[in-house]
Amino acid sequence: MPLNSPLRGLNNLIITSHLAGQTAQARTRAALAAAHAIIDVLAGREPDHPVDR
């Protein structure tokens, strides 16, 4: 969410990450995928699932 989003100023809004339905195994897989993406970028490779496109 952009820093200047009007949602950030609302007193009746709670912003949370989207992890409510994930199992421990799913969180582990997501963490490993993120780590592999970081390793790819640091090694000069394109990550499998870039989020900026």
Number of C-alpha atoms within 10 A of each C-alpha: 8 7 7 8 8 9 14 13 9 8 7 6 9 8 8 7 5 7 9 7 7 11 10 9 9 12 12 12 12 13 12 12 15 14 12 14 18 15 14 14 13 11 9 9 11 13 16 10 10 9 6 4 4
